[in-house]
Amino acid sequence: MPRKRRTARRGGGIPGLQRRGNRAYYGRRMSVAVSADKENGDRIWKSLEADWGSDLAAIRAAAVSQLWDRGDWPVIRRWAAGEIHISELVRAVRDGDYDRLRRVNTDG
C-alpha cells in the first residue's frame, strides 16, 4: 500500500494555530512539568476571535506562541481563563513589555 502523502501543517507553521469552521483557535497541550494537572497536563483550547486565514489570526497566534516559547505559563493560563484579552497579549509582545501582563489586576 502506498504511503499517505503528508500535507502542509495547518496554520501556516505557527504552532498551536488551528481551524474550527471559519474561526481560528489556539490549541496546545502543556507539558506535565508546567501544568496544574500533574497527571495529564493542561490543554489550552481558546478562540483567537479572528477568522481563519486572516492576518489577525496569524498575529494573535504568533503572540501566544511567543509567550509559550518564553515559558510565561501563568500569563497563558490567565488568557485561557478569560482574565486577559488576546489584544493585550498581542500589544505586550509587540511592544516587548511583558511586565504589563504580570501586573496585578483590580481583583488581586
Contact map, one row per residue, 1 for C-alpha under 8 A:
111000000000000000000000000000000000000000000000000000000000000000000000000000000000000000000000000000000000
111100000000000000000000000000000000000000000000000000000000000000000000000000000000000000000000000000000000
111110000000000000000000000000000000000000000000000000000000000000000000000000000000000000000000000000000000
011111000000000000000000000000000000000000000000000000000000000000000000000000000000000000000000000000000000
001111100000000000000000000000000000000000000000000000000000000000000000000000000000000000000000000000000000
000111110000000000000000000000000000000000000000000000000000000000000000000000000000000000000000000000000000
000011111000000000000000000000000000000000000000000000000000000000000000000000000000000000000000000000000000
000001111101000000000000000000000000000000000000000000000000000000000000000000000000000000000000000000000000
000000111111100000000000000000000000000000000000000000000000000000000000000000000000000000000000000000000000
000000011111100011100000000000000000000000000000000000000000000000000000000000000000000000000000000000000000
000000001111111111100000000000000000000000000000000010000100000000000000000000000000000000000000000000000000
000000011111110000000000000000000000000000000000000000000000000000000000000000000000000000000000000000000000
000000001111111000000000000000000000000000000000000000000000000000000000000000000000000000000000000000000000
000000000011111110000000000000000000000000000000000000000100110010000000000000000000000000000000000000000000
000000000010111110000000000000000000000000000000000000000000100010000000000000000000000000000000000000000000
000000000010011111000000111100000000000000000000000000000000100010000000000000000000000000000000000000000000
000000000110011111100001111000000000000000000000000000000100100000000000000000000000000000000000000000000000
000000000110000111110001111000000000000000000000000000000000000000000000000000000000000000000000000000000000
000000000110000011111111100000000000000000000000000100000000000000000000000000000000000000000000000000000000
000000000000000001111111100000000000000000000000000000000000000000000000000000000000000000000000000000000000
000000000000000000111110000000000000000000000000000000000000000000000000000000000000000000000000000000000000
000000000000000000111111000000000000000000000000001100000000000000000000000000000000000000000000000000000000
000000000000000000111111100000000000000000000011111100000000000000000000000000000000000000000000000000000000
000000000000000011110111110000000000000000000011111110001000000000000000000000000000000000000000000000000000
000000000000000111110011111000000000000000001111100000000000000000000000000000000000000000000000000000000000
000000000000000111000001111100000000000000011111000000000000100000000000000000000000000000000000000000000000
000000000000000111000000111110000000000000111100000000000000000000000000000000000000000000000000000000000000
000000000000000100000000011111000000000000111000000000000000000000000000000000000000000000000000000000000000
000000000000000000000000001111100000000011110000000000000000000000000000000000000000000000000000000000000000
000000000000000000000000000111110110000011110000000000000000000000000000000000000000000000000000000000000000
000000000000000000000000000011111110000011000000000000000000000000000000000000000000000000000000000000000000
000000000000000000000000000001111111111111000000000000000000000000000000000000000000000000000000000000000000
000000000000000000000000000000111110010010000000000000000000000000000000000000000000000000000000000000000000
000000000000000000000000000001111111000010000000000000000000000000000000100000000000000000000000000000000000
000000000000000000000000000001111111110011000000000000000000000000000000000000000000000000000000000000000000
000000000000000000000000000000010111110011000000000000000000000000000000000000000000000000000000000000000000
000000000000000000000000000000010011111111000000000000000000000000000000000000000000000000000000000000000000
000000000000000000000000000000011011111110000000000000000000000000000000000000000000000000000000000000000000
000000000000000000000000000000010000111110000000000000000000000000000000000000000000000000000000000000000000
000000000000000000000000000000010000111111000000000000000000000000000000000000000000000000000000000000000000
000000000000000000000000000011111111111111100000000000000000000000000000000000000000000000000000000000000000
000000000000000000000000000011110011100111110000000000000000000000000000000000000000000000000000000000000000
000000000000000000000000001111000000000011111000000000000000000000000000000000000000000000000000000000000000
000000000000000000000000011111000000000001111100000000000000000000000000000000010000000000000000000000000000
000000000000000000000000111100000000000000111110000000000000000000000000000000010000000000000000000000000000
000000000000000000000000111000000000000000011111000000000000000000000000000000010000000000000000000000000000
000000000000000000000011110000000000000000001111110000000000000000000000000000000000000000000000000000000000
000000000000000000000011110000000000000000000111110000001001100000000000000000000000010000000000000000000000
000000000000000000000011100000000000000000000011111000001000000000000000000000000000000000000000000000000000
000000000000000000000011000000000000000000000011111101011000000000000000000000000000000000000000000000000000
000000000000000000000111000000000000000000000000111111011000000000000000000000000000000000000000000000000000
000000000000000000100111000000000000000000000000011111001000000000000000000000000000000000000000000000000000
000000000010000000000001000000000000000000000000001111101100000000000000000000000000000000000000000000000000
000000000000000000000000000000000000000000000000011111111100000000000000000000000000000000000000000000000000
000000000000000000000000000000000000000000000000000011111110000000000000000000000000000000000000000000000000
000000000000000000000000000000000000000000000000011001111111000000000000000000000000000000000000000000000000
000000000000000000000001000000000000000000000001111111111111100000000000000000000000000000000000000000000000
000000000010010010000000000000000000000000000000000011111111110000000000000000000000000000000000000000000000
000000000000000000000000000000000000000000000000000000111111111000000000000000000000000001000000000000000000
000000000000000000000000000000000000000000000001000000011111111100000000000000000000011011000000000000000000
000000000000011110000000010000000000000000000001000000001111111110000000000000000000000000000000000000000000
000000000000010000000000000000000000000000000000000000000111111111000000000000000000000000000000000000000000
000000000000000000000000000000000000000000000000000000000011111111100000000000000000000011001100000000000000
000000000000000000000000000000000000000000000000000000000001111111110000000100000000000011000000000000000000
000000000000011100000000000000000000000000000000000000000000111111111000000000000000000000000000000000000000
000000000000000000000000000000000000000000000000000000000000011111111100000000000000000000001000000000000000
000000000000000000000000000000000000000000000000000000000000001111111111100100000000000000001000000000000000
000000000000000000000000000000000000000000000000000000000000000111111111100100000000000000000000000000000000
000000000000000000000000000000000000000000000000000000000000000011111111000000000000000000000000000000000000
000000000000000000000000000000000000000000000000000000000000000001111111000000000000000000000000000000000000
000000000000000000000000000000000000000000000000000000000000000000111111100000000000000000000000000000000000
000000000000000000000000000000000000000000000000000000000000000000111111111100000000000000000000000000000000
000000000000000000000000000000000100000000000000000000000000000000110011111110000000000000000000000000000000
000000000000000000000000000000000000000000000000000000000000000000000001111111000000000000000000000000000000
000000000000000000000000000000000000000000000000000000000000000000000001111111100000000000000000000011000000
000000000000000000000000000000000000000000000000000000000000000100110001111111110000000000000000000000000000
000000000000000000000000000000000000000000000000000000000000000000000000111111111000000000000000000000000000
000000000000000000000000000000000000000000000000000000000000000000000000011111111111000000000000000000000000
000000000000000000000000000000000000000000000000000000000000000000000000001111111111110000000000000000000000
000000000000000000000000000000000000000000011100000000000000000000000000000111111110000000000000000000000000
000000000000000000000000000000000000000000000000000000000000000000000000000011111111000000000000000000000000
000000000000000000000000000000000000000000000000000000000000000000000000000001111111100000000000000000000000
000000000000000000000000000000000000000000000000000000000000000000000000000001111111100000000000000000000000
000000000000000000000000000000000000000000000000000000000000000000000000000001101111110110000000000000000000
000000000000000000000000000000000000000000000000000000000000000000000000000000100111111110000000000000000000
000000000000000000000000000000000000000000000001000000000001000000000000000000100001111111000000000000000000
000000000000000000000000000000000000000000000000000000000001000000000000000000000000111111100000000000000000
000000000000000000000000000000000000000000000000000000000000000000000000000000000001111111110000000010000000
000000000000000000000000000000000000000000000000000000000001001100000000000000000001111111111000000010000000
000000000000000000000000000000000000000000000000000000000011001100000000000000000000011111111100000000000000
000000000000000000000000000000000000000000000000000000000000000000000000000000000000001111111110000000000000
000000000000000000000000000000000000000000000000000000000000000000000000000000000000000111111111110110000000
000000000000000000000000000000000000000000000000000000000000001001100000000000000000000011111111110000000000
000000000000000000000000000000000000000000000000000000000000001000000000000000000000000001111111100000000000
000000000000000000000000000000000000000000000000000000000000000000000000000000000000000000111111100000000000
000000000000000000000000000000000000000000000000000000000000000000000000000000000000000000011111110000000000
000000000000000000000000000000000000000000000000000000000000000000000000000000000000000000011111111110000000
000000000000000000000000000000000000000000000000000000000000000000000000000000000000000000011001111111000000
000000000000000000000000000000000000000000000000000000000000000000000000000000000000000000000000111111100000
000000000000000000000000000000000000000000000000000000000000000000000000000000000000000000010000111111100000
000000000000000000000000000000000000000000000000000000000000000000000000001000000000000110010000111111100000
000000000000000000000000000000000000000000000000000000000000000000000000001000000000000000000000011111110000
000000000000000000000000000000000000000000000000000000000000000000000000000000000000000000000000001111111000
000000000000000000000000000000000000000000000000000000000000000000000000000000000000000000000000000001111111
000000000000000000000000000000000000000000000000000000000000000000000000000000000000000000000000000000111111
000000000000000000000000000000000000000000000000000000000000000000000000000000000000000000000000000000011111
000000000000000000000000000000000000000000000000000000000000000000000000000000000000000000000000000000011111
000000000000000000000000000000000000000000000000000000000000000000000000000000000000000000000000000000011111
